[in-house]
Every structure is written in structure tokens, then in C-alpha cells.
Amino acid sequence: MQATLLLLAAGMGSRYGGLKQLDAMGPSGQTMVDYAVQDAVRAGFSKVVFVIRKDFEDAFRTQVGEKHTDTIEVCYAFQDLNDLPGDYRAPEGRSKPWGTAHAVRAARDCIHEPFAVINADDFYGREAYAQMAAQLKATDPKQLSASMVGYILRNTLSPHGTVNRGICSLDGDNLQGVEEYTAIGHDADGELRGINLADERVSLSPEAVVSMNFWGFTPAIFEHLEAGFEAFLQARGHEEKSEYYLPSLVDSLIQEGAIRCPVLQTESPWFGVTYPDDKARVVASIQKLTDDGVY
């Protein structure tokens, strides 16, 4: 069975100050996207779909996409603020798209097989791709299905600022619920805290399992995503900065009893670049993996 990797690469990385997706991290100039595609090919993925913005299509194709056409089928989808269902329109003053679920929706006409979703600016580790590929190949492509690679919160923080994470609750090996927290970091008293969806800053366990936006789905997810997105727009579509998060979609399907979502807890290293000062740590980590013969 074929499987596709969907890379969400439409974000500019406002806190980082530039296009992280095109920034060299490896010893031979590799980007985070290059490592993702390489690991996906090794795990058996046969197609990659890049979700990007139209305004940097040429640069992305030249600097990233064209490097991989010899090893995997490469496709592009475009996240557009005004790509909305029905008669919905973006409110006046809104400049950013509608979040990660909206980004996945942008690829709805490109994907007809089980697929994994990742952020293009995160390094997930080779074993994580192998675990997800095995999970996708074991699913019935005609049935609604979801899975997730889980990481430990303390291993996904940045020493240079706060981060956003989906905090998970588990029922055995299955995801019971996931809630998006923003501004996660250690406060002045040393306590790890984040802001929940009720806009409350609350304490968090450093051992919590978190979603780093590495999901697995079958194509049936798009029908449910569309319905969920319409409900979101009806409730919050008038806001200038509201976002429809992918974890929120999965959480709602779990609560409805529509899916069970296995959590694949991996030993693979995760690291990412949220702030400019994170880059040196990521470069050093990739260099060590290279020296150890992983790449």
C-alpha cells in the first residue's frame, strides 16, 4: 500500500525571523525538509506533498522540492487565507491563514491514500517515520483512521522562549484527548506552565506526552475536517487571529467516538527551531547524528 508524507511548510516563522524551511541545518547544507524527505523515503513513503504559500513557490521548488524528484513523487498544495468552504469570507483585517487543520485541508485534492502529517521545520528522527509508515500500512485506507507520534514535553522545550504544544491524555496506548497550550515555558519561580484554551496559565508536567504535529490519517479525514472547519468558521470565523488546530479536530473525533487514535511513543530524537538561538543546538545535534553514521 502506498503512503504519502504531507509537510506543512506555509508558515514564515515570524518568531524566528525568516523562512526556516529554507535554512541550512546539515553539514552539506541540508534543510529540515531534506532530512524529513530522506527519512520518509527510507521508511517507504512513495509521495510527498508540500503545503506552501504561493508567494514563495519558486524559491521552495528550486531550493527544496527539485532536489527530491529522483527519489520520491513530489506534489504541491497551497494554503490560502481565502480558501474557505461555501460562502465564508475572511474578516477584514485578517492576514494569516487559519491554522494547521486548514493547512491539511489545502491538500485535499492531492491525497487519496493513507498519509502522515508533519511540520516542515521540525526534526522528528528516523525511527519515528518508520513507526508511522508501519502504522499506516496496517490501516484500512477506506476507513476513518488516525494515529500520532508522541514525544515527552521536557524534550521539546526551547531555552530561548516559550513554545506551543498539544498536551495529550492517554487511555492505555490510545489518545484520550489533546488540548492545545500556548506560551509554554518555565516561569520566574521555576514552574513549567502554559496557557490553555480558556486563556488560563496553568502548571504542566514536564513528563506529559505531547503532540508535535506528527499525525497519521486515512483520506476519510478530509470529510470530517471539512465539517469541523465549517463549524469553527461559524463560531469563530469573524476573529482576526483564530486558528483551527489539527489536534482539536482529532480530539473532537475521539470525544464523538468516531475514532481510536494509537499513540506511537518513539525513542527518536526531536528538535526544532522556534527562535534564532535554537539553530546552533539543532546544527550540533544533526552533526552528531552524522558523525554517528545515522546520516
LUMLUMTOR-690891 format. One line per 5 residues: their letters; for each residue x, y, z of C-alpha. Coordinates in nm, 2 decimals. Example, Ala and Ser with C-alpha at 12.3 -4.5 7.8 and 13.67 -1.06 7.14 Angstrom:
<pts>
AS> 1.23 -0.45 0.78 | 1.37 -0.11 0.71
</pts>
This chain:
<pts>
MQATL> 0.00 0.00 0.00 | 0.12 0.35 -0.09 | 0.17 0.62 0.18 | 0.22 0.99 0.14 | 0.40 1.24 0.36
LLLAA> 0.23 1.58 0.39 | 0.47 1.86 0.50 | 0.32 2.18 0.64 | 0.56 2.45 0.52 | 0.34 2.75 0.46
GMGSR> 0.45 2.94 0.78 | 0.70 3.22 0.76 | 0.83 3.15 1.11 | 0.76 3.50 1.25 | 0.94 3.45 1.58
YGGLK> 1.24 3.30 1.40 | 1.26 3.59 1.16 | 1.27 3.41 0.82 | 1.19 3.11 0.62 | 1.31 2.83 0.85
QLDAM> 1.21 2.58 0.58 | 1.49 2.70 0.35 | 1.76 2.74 0.62 | 2.06 2.51 0.61 | 2.10 2.29 0.91
GPSGQ> 2.31 1.99 0.80 | 2.68 1.97 0.73 | 2.62 1.97 0.35 | 2.36 2.24 0.35 | 2.06 2.01 0.42
TMVDY> 1.74 2.17 0.54 | 1.50 2.02 0.79 | 1.28 1.94 0.50 | 1.56 1.75 0.33 | 1.60 1.53 0.63
AVQDA> 1.23 1.47 0.66 | 1.20 1.36 0.30 | 1.51 1.14 0.33 | 1.38 0.97 0.64 | 1.04 0.92 0.47
VRAGF> 1.18 0.76 0.16 | 1.39 0.53 0.38 | 1.07 0.43 0.57 | 0.88 0.35 0.25 | 0.67 0.66 0.17
SKVVF> 0.61 0.70 -0.20 | 0.49 1.06 -0.23 | 0.55 1.39 -0.06 | 0.31 1.68 -0.07 | 0.44 2.02 0.03
VIRKD> 0.18 2.27 0.16 | 0.34 2.61 0.09 | 0.23 2.96 0.01 | 0.21 3.08 -0.35 | 0.44 3.38 -0.29
FEDAF> 0.75 3.16 -0.22 | 0.66 2.88 -0.46 | 0.95 2.94 -0.70 | 1.21 2.96 -0.42 | 1.08 2.65 -0.25
RTQVG> 1.07 2.44 -0.57 | 1.42 2.54 -0.66 | 1.58 2.51 -0.32 | 1.39 2.21 -0.18 | 1.14 2.03 -0.40
EKHTD> 1.35 1.97 -0.71 | 1.63 1.80 -0.50 | 1.39 1.51 -0.43 | 1.22 1.43 -0.75 | 1.46 1.15 -0.83
TIEVC> 1.37 0.96 -0.51 | 1.00 1.03 -0.44 | 0.69 1.17 -0.62 | 0.67 1.55 -0.53 | 0.35 1.75 -0.53
YAFQD> 0.25 2.09 -0.41 | -0.06 2.24 -0.24 | -0.11 2.60 -0.15 | -0.25 2.73 0.18 | -0.45 3.05 0.11
LNDLP> -0.63 3.27 0.36 | -0.93 3.29 0.13 | -0.96 2.91 0.06 | -1.28 2.86 0.26 | -1.59 2.65 0.22
GDYRA> -1.92 2.77 0.10 | -1.99 3.14 0.13 | -1.75 3.21 0.42 | -1.51 3.50 0.37 | -1.21 3.61 0.57
PEGRS> -1.29 3.91 0.80 | -1.15 4.25 0.72 | -0.80 4.29 0.87 | -0.71 3.92 0.88 | -0.38 3.85 0.72
KPWGT> -0.28 3.49 0.83 | -0.44 3.16 0.73 | -0.65 2.95 0.96 | -0.41 2.71 1.13 | -0.28 2.36 1.09
AHAVR> -0.61 2.19 1.01 | -0.67 2.45 0.74 | -0.32 2.37 0.60 | -0.40 2.00 0.58 | -0.73 2.09 0.41
AARDC> -0.53 2.26 0.14 | -0.40 1.92 0.02 | -0.75 1.76 0.00 | -0.73 1.72 -0.38 | -0.37 1.58 -0.38
IHEPF> -0.41 1.29 -0.14 | -0.61 0.97 -0.19 | -0.41 0.73 0.02 | -0.31 0.70 0.39 | -0.08 0.98 0.48
AVINA> 0.13 1.13 0.76 | 0.14 1.50 0.85 | 0.44 1.68 0.99 | 0.57 2.03 1.04 | 0.84 2.12 0.78
DDFYG> 1.06 2.29 1.04 | 1.08 2.01 1.30 | 1.33 1.72 1.31 | 1.14 1.40 1.42 | 1.40 1.13 1.39
REAYA> 1.43 0.84 1.15 | 1.26 0.58 1.37 | 0.95 0.79 1.41 | 0.90 0.78 1.03 | 0.95 0.40 1.03
QMAAQ> 0.69 0.36 1.31 | 0.44 0.58 1.13 | 0.49 0.40 0.80 | 0.42 0.07 0.96 | 0.11 0.21 1.13
LKATD> -0.03 0.35 0.80 | 0.04 0.03 0.61 | -0.16 -0.17 0.87 | -0.47 0.05 0.83 | -0.77 0.01 0.60
PKQLS> -0.74 0.30 0.36 | -1.12 0.31 0.32 | -1.19 0.36 0.69 | -1.15 0.67 0.90 | -0.83 0.62 1.10
ASMVG> -0.59 0.84 1.30 | -0.26 0.78 1.48 | 0.00 1.01 1.64 | 0.37 1.00 1.73 | 0.41 1.12 2.09
YILRN> 0.70 1.30 2.25 | 0.78 1.40 2.61 | 0.72 1.77 2.68 | 1.05 1.83 2.86 | 1.24 1.72 2.55
TLSPH> 1.05 1.96 2.32 | 1.11 2.29 2.51 | 1.33 2.58 2.39 | 1.57 2.75 2.63 | 1.52 3.07 2.43
GTVNR> 1.15 3.13 2.47 | 0.81 2.98 2.50 | 0.65 2.71 2.27 | 0.31 2.59 2.18 | 0.22 2.22 2.22
GICSL> -0.07 1.98 2.22 | -0.08 1.82 2.56 | -0.22 1.47 2.55 | -0.41 1.25 2.79 | -0.38 0.87 2.73
DGDNL> -0.61 0.57 2.78 | -0.36 0.29 2.76 | -0.18 0.33 2.43 | -0.46 0.54 2.28 | -0.51 0.91 2.28
QGVEE> -0.79 1.01 2.51 | -0.77 1.38 2.44 | -0.54 1.66 2.33 | -0.55 2.02 2.42 | -0.35 2.30 2.26
YTAIG> -0.14 2.50 2.51 | 0.04 2.82 2.41 | 0.33 3.01 2.57 | 0.47 2.70 2.75 | 0.78 2.78 2.95
HDADG> 0.93 2.80 3.29 | 0.81 3.10 3.49 | 1.02 3.30 3.73 | 0.95 3.05 4.01 | 1.09 2.76 3.80
ELRGI> 0.74 2.61 3.75 | 0.66 2.49 3.40 | 0.33 2.65 3.28 | 0.13 2.71 2.97 | -0.19 2.89 2.86
NLADE> -0.49 2.66 2.79 | -0.78 2.72 2.56 | -0.97 2.90 2.84 | -0.68 3.16 2.85 | -0.56 3.04 3.19
RVSLS> -0.19 3.00 3.27 | -0.17 2.66 3.44 | 0.11 2.42 3.56 | 0.22 2.14 3.33 | 0.41 1.82 3.40
PEAVV> 0.74 1.80 3.21 | 0.67 1.43 3.16 | 0.34 1.49 2.97 | 0.31 1.33 2.63 | 0.28 1.60 2.36
SMNFW> 0.18 1.61 2.00 | 0.45 1.76 1.78 | 0.21 1.75 1.49 | 0.32 1.42 1.36 | -0.01 1.25 1.27
GFTPA> -0.13 0.96 1.05 | -0.46 0.96 0.87 | -0.66 0.79 0.60 | -0.83 1.01 0.33 | -1.16 0.98 0.51
IFEHL> -1.03 1.25 0.75 | -1.10 1.52 0.49 | -1.48 1.49 0.51 | -1.46 1.53 0.89 | -1.21 1.81 0.86
EAGFE> -1.45 2.00 0.63 | -1.74 1.96 0.86 | -1.53 2.07 1.16 | -1.38 2.36 0.98 | -1.73 2.49 0.88
AFLQA> -1.84 2.47 1.25 | -1.52 2.65 1.35 | -1.58 2.93 1.10 | -1.94 2.97 1.21 | -1.83 3.01 1.57
RGHEE> -1.50 3.20 1.53 | -1.47 3.29 1.17 | -1.52 3.66 1.25 | -1.20 3.68 1.46 | -0.88 3.82 1.31
KSEYY> -0.64 3.56 1.46 | -0.84 3.25 1.54 | -0.69 2.92 1.43 | -0.84 2.57 1.37 | -0.58 2.34 1.52
LPSLV> -0.53 1.98 1.39 | -0.52 1.84 1.74 | -0.87 2.00 1.80 | -1.01 1.81 1.51 | -0.87 1.48 1.63
DSLIQ> -0.98 1.55 1.99 | -1.34 1.61 1.87 | -1.35 1.29 1.67 | -1.22 1.09 1.98 | -1.49 1.25 2.20
EGAIR> -1.76 1.16 1.95 | -1.64 0.80 1.95 | -1.56 0.82 1.57 | -1.20 0.70 1.61 | -0.94 0.55 1.83
CPVLQ> -0.60 0.71 1.79 | -0.30 0.50 1.88 | 0.00 0.70 2.02 | 0.33 0.58 1.89 | 0.58 0.67 2.17
TESPW> 0.91 0.69 1.99 | 1.27 0.69 2.11 | 1.37 0.91 1.81 | 1.52 1.25 1.90 | 1.31 1.55 1.83
FGVTY> 1.44 1.90 1.79 | 1.32 2.22 1.62 | 1.40 2.58 1.56 | 1.15 2.82 1.71 | 1.39 3.11 1.78
PDDKA> 1.72 3.21 1.60 | 1.93 3.10 1.90 | 1.79 2.74 1.87 | 1.97 2.69 1.54 | 2.32 2.63 1.69
RVVAS> 2.18 2.34 1.91 | 2.00 2.19 1.61 | 2.31 2.21 1.39 | 2.52 2.05 1.66 | 2.26 1.77 1.71
IQKLT> 2.25 1.69 1.34 | 2.62 1.69 1.32 | 2.64 1.43 1.60 | 2.39 1.21 1.42 | 2.61 1.25 1.11
DDGVY> 2.92 1.16 1.29 | 2.75 0.86 1.44 | 2.67 0.73 1.09 | 2.29 0.79 1.10 | 2.31 1.02 0.80
</pts>
